[in-house]
Amino acid sequence: METPNHARQDEDTSPPLIVATDLRLATVHGVVFQHVTTQIPRGCVVAVTGKAGSGKSALLLTLTGRMRGATGELTVDGHDAAKHYRRIRKATSVARIDQLIDQEESLSLDDCIVERTLADGAPARSRVANYLHTANLLGLTEPLTTHYGDLSPADQIRASVALATIQPTPLVVLDDIDRETTALEQSDLWEAFGKLAAEGVTVIASTSERSALPVDVITIEMDATHA
C-alpha cells in the first residue's frame, strides 16, 4: 500500500521527514498492518485513515519509534528505526494515542504543562510560551486554570497537540481526531493543523471519518494494509 504523492511533495526539495518501505507489524493474534510504503515531507499534514482495528494507532506508534516488532525499512528525521529508535522517540512527539497516551482529566492545563515538561525533559523556562504559541495557532483560548476534562472534545485535541509541542519536534502524531467531534469540528482542526505545518511541523492524525479531510491532505489508507 503506497501513500498518494501530492504536489507539495514534488515542490519540496528537502529530504523527506519520514521514509517508510514495506512496513509490517504482526503479533500472535495476526497481522496488524502491512505493505505501508510512504514518503512524508517536513511541514505537512497527514491523515491515517481506516476503520476501527485497521492498525492506525499501531502505525502512529511505529512512526514515532514507540512500537517494537515492526519489520521493513523506516527512517525518521534521518534516523534508522532499526538502529536508533530512541533517537526517533526524541525527534517525535505523541499528542494522544488511543487510551495509551492522554491527559488526566482532573488536571488543570497548567498542571498538564508541568507534567508534560517533566515527561519530555523540556526546558522549563519556555514551556508555557511554547504551549501558548501552539494553542493560539490552533484556536484554543481557554485559560490555564481550566481542567482538561472540562474542555470540549475538539479543544482537548487542541490542548493535546499544544502540550506535545512544549518540547519542539519536527513530528507530532495524534490518534482519533474524530473521537466525539463533529465533521465541522474536524474540518476546523485539520485547517488548524495546517497552520502548525506552515511552521515546519509535520502533523499526522488518524481518523475513520474521511468526509472532513481537506482535499490536499496526504493520506495513508489502512483499510488496504491487511490485503
C-alpha positions as CSV (number, residue, x, y, z in Angstrom):
1,M,0.0,0.0,0.0
2,E,1.6,3.2,-1.2
3,T,0.6,6.6,0.0
4,P,-0.6,9.1,-2.7
5,N,2.0,11.7,-3.6
6,H,0.8,15.3,-3.7
7,A,2.1,18.4,-5.5
8,R,3.6,19.8,-2.3
9,Q,6.0,16.8,-2.1
10,D,7.2,17.4,-5.6
11,E,7.9,21.1,-4.9
12,D,9.8,20.4,-1.7
13,T,13.5,19.7,-2.5
14,S,14.5,19.0,1.2
15,P,14.9,15.3,2.3
16,P,11.6,13.7,3.5
17,L,11.0,13.7,7.2
18,I,9.8,10.1,7.0
19,V,10.7,7.3,4.5
20,A,8.9,4.0,5.1
21,T,9.2,1.0,2.9
22,D,7.0,-2.1,3.2
23,L,6.4,-1.7,6.9
24,R,4.7,-4.6,8.5
25,L,3.6,-5.4,12.1
26,A,2.3,-8.8,13.2
27,T,1.5,-10.3,16.6
28,V,0.5,-13.7,17.8
29,H,-3.1,-12.6,17.0
30,G,-2.3,-11.9,13.4
31,V,-1.2,-9.1,11.0
32,V,-1.8,-5.6,12.4
33,F,-0.8,-3.8,9.2
34,Q,1.5,-4.4,6.2
35,H,2.6,-3.0,2.9
36,V,2.9,0.5,4.2
37,T,5.2,2.5,1.9
38,T,5.3,6.2,2.0
39,Q,7.5,9.4,2.0
40,I,6.3,12.2,4.1
41,P,7.8,15.7,3.8
42,R,8.5,18.2,6.6
43,G,5.8,20.7,7.4
44,C,2.8,18.9,6.1
45,V,-0.5,17.4,7.4
46,V,-1.1,13.6,7.0
47,A,-4.3,11.7,7.7
48,V,-4.1,8.0,8.6
49,T,-7.5,6.7,7.6
50,G,-9.3,3.4,8.3
51,K,-11.9,1.7,10.2
52,A,-11.5,0.6,13.8
53,G,-9.0,-2.2,14.1
54,S,-7.2,-1.4,10.9
55,G,-3.9,-0.6,12.7
56,K,-4.0,3.2,12.7
57,S,-2.8,3.5,16.3
58,A,-0.1,0.9,15.9
59,L,1.2,2.7,12.8
60,L,1.4,6.0,14.7
61,L,3.4,4.3,17.4
62,T,5.7,2.7,14.8
63,L,6.4,6.0,13.1
64,T,7.5,7.5,16.4
65,G,9.7,4.7,17.5
66,R,7.3,3.5,20.2
67,M,6.2,0.2,18.7
68,R,8.7,-2.6,18.6
69,G,8.4,-5.6,16.3
70,A,7.7,-3.8,13.0
71,T,9.6,-5.0,10.0
72,G,10.5,-3.2,6.8
73,E,12.6,0.0,6.5
74,L,11.9,3.2,8.4
75,T,13.8,6.4,8.6
76,V,12.5,9.4,10.6
77,D,14.4,12.7,10.7
78,G,17.4,10.9,9.3
79,H,17.4,8.2,11.9
80,D,17.2,4.5,11.0
81,A,14.5,2.9,13.2
82,A,16.2,-0.4,13.2
83,K,19.4,1.1,14.8
84,H,18.3,4.3,16.5
85,Y,14.6,4.0,17.7
86,R,15.5,6.0,20.8
87,R,16.6,8.9,18.6
88,I,13.3,8.7,16.7
89,R,11.4,9.0,20.0
90,K,13.3,12.2,20.9
91,A,12.6,13.6,17.4
92,T,8.9,12.9,17.6
93,S,6.0,13.8,19.9
94,V,2.8,12.0,20.7
95,A,-0.2,14.2,21.5
96,R,-2.6,11.3,22.1
97,I,-2.7,7.6,21.2
98,D,-5.9,5.7,21.8
99,Q,-6.0,5.0,25.6
100,L,-2.3,4.7,26.0
101,I,-1.2,8.3,26.0
102,D,-3.6,11.1,27.0
103,Q,-4.0,13.8,29.6
104,E,-5.5,13.4,33.1
105,E,-9.0,14.9,33.0
106,S,-8.7,16.1,36.7
107,L,-5.6,18.2,35.9
108,S,-5.7,21.9,35.0
109,L,-4.0,22.8,31.8
110,D,-1.2,24.4,33.9
111,D,-0.7,21.1,35.6
112,C,-0.7,19.3,32.3
113,I,2.0,21.7,31.1
114,V,4.2,20.9,34.1
115,E,3.6,17.1,33.8
116,R,4.4,17.1,30.0
117,T,7.5,19.2,30.6
118,L,8.8,16.6,33.1
119,A,7.9,13.7,30.9
120,D,9.6,15.2,27.8
121,G,12.6,16.7,29.5
122,A,11.6,20.0,28.0
123,P,13.2,23.4,29.1
124,A,11.1,24.7,32.0
125,R,11.6,28.3,31.0
126,S,10.0,28.0,27.6
127,R,7.2,25.5,28.5
128,V,4.4,28.0,28.9
129,A,5.4,30.1,25.9
130,N,5.7,27.1,23.6
131,Y,2.3,25.8,24.7
132,L,0.6,29.1,24.3
133,H,2.1,29.7,20.9
134,T,0.7,26.4,19.5
135,A,-2.6,26.8,21.4
136,N,-3.1,30.2,19.8
137,L,-2.3,28.8,16.4
138,L,-4.9,26.1,16.9
139,G,-7.5,28.5,18.2
140,L,-7.5,27.3,21.9
141,T,-8.1,30.3,24.2
142,E,-9.2,28.6,27.4
143,P,-7.3,29.8,30.5
144,L,-4.6,27.6,32.0
145,T,-6.7,27.1,35.1
146,T,-9.2,25.2,33.1
147,H,-9.4,21.4,33.8
148,Y,-8.6,19.3,30.8
149,G,-11.7,17.2,31.4
150,D,-13.9,20.4,31.2
151,L,-12.7,21.1,27.6
152,S,-14.8,20.1,24.7
153,P,-13.5,17.1,22.7
154,A,-12.2,19.4,20.0
155,D,-10.4,21.6,22.5
156,Q,-9.0,18.6,24.2
157,I,-7.3,17.8,20.8
158,R,-6.0,21.3,20.5
159,A,-4.6,21.2,24.1
160,S,-3.0,17.8,23.5
161,V,-1.3,19.0,20.4
162,A,-0.1,22.2,22.1
163,L,1.2,20.1,25.0
164,A,3.1,17.9,22.5
165,T,5.0,20.9,21.2
166,I,6.3,22.1,24.6
167,Q,9.4,20.2,23.6
168,P,9.7,21.2,19.9
169,T,10.0,18.3,17.5
170,P,9.5,18.0,13.7
171,L,6.7,15.5,14.1
172,V,3.6,15.4,16.2
173,V,1.1,12.5,16.0
174,L,-2.5,12.3,17.2
175,D,-4.9,9.4,17.3
176,D,-8.7,9.6,16.6
177,I,-9.3,13.2,15.6
178,D,-12.9,12.0,15.0
179,R,-13.4,10.9,18.6
180,E,-16.6,12.7,19.8
181,T,-16.1,15.5,17.3
182,T,-18.4,16.6,14.6
183,A,-17.4,16.8,10.9
184,L,-17.3,20.6,11.1
185,E,-15.1,20.5,14.2
186,Q,-12.8,18.0,12.4
187,S,-12.6,20.3,9.4
188,D,-11.6,23.2,11.6
189,L,-8.9,21.0,13.3
190,W,-7.4,19.9,10.0
191,E,-7.2,23.5,8.9
192,A,-5.6,24.5,12.3
193,F,-3.0,21.7,11.8
194,G,-2.1,23.3,8.5
195,K,-1.1,26.4,10.4
196,L,1.3,24.4,12.6
197,A,2.6,22.6,9.5
198,A,3.3,26.0,7.9
199,E,5.8,26.5,10.8
200,G,7.7,23.3,9.7
201,V,6.0,20.8,12.0
202,T,4.5,17.7,10.3
203,V,1.3,16.6,11.9
204,I,0.0,13.0,11.4
205,A,-3.5,12.3,12.7
206,S,-5.7,9.2,12.4
207,T,-9.4,9.2,11.6
208,S,-12.2,6.9,10.5
209,E,-14.1,9.9,9.0
210,R,-12.9,10.8,5.5
211,S,-15.6,13.3,4.7
212,A,-13.9,16.1,6.8
213,L,-10.5,15.7,5.2
214,P,-9.0,18.6,3.2
215,V,-8.7,17.8,-0.5
216,D,-4.9,18.3,-0.4
217,V,-4.1,16.3,2.7
218,I,-1.7,13.4,2.3
219,T,-3.4,10.1,3.2
220,I,-2.3,6.7,4.4
221,E,-5.2,4.3,4.0
222,M,-5.0,1.5,6.5
223,D,-8.1,-0.5,5.3
224,A,-6.0,-1.9,2.5
225,T,-3.0,-2.9,4.6
226,H,-4.3,-6.4,5.5
227,A,-4.5,-7.5,1.9
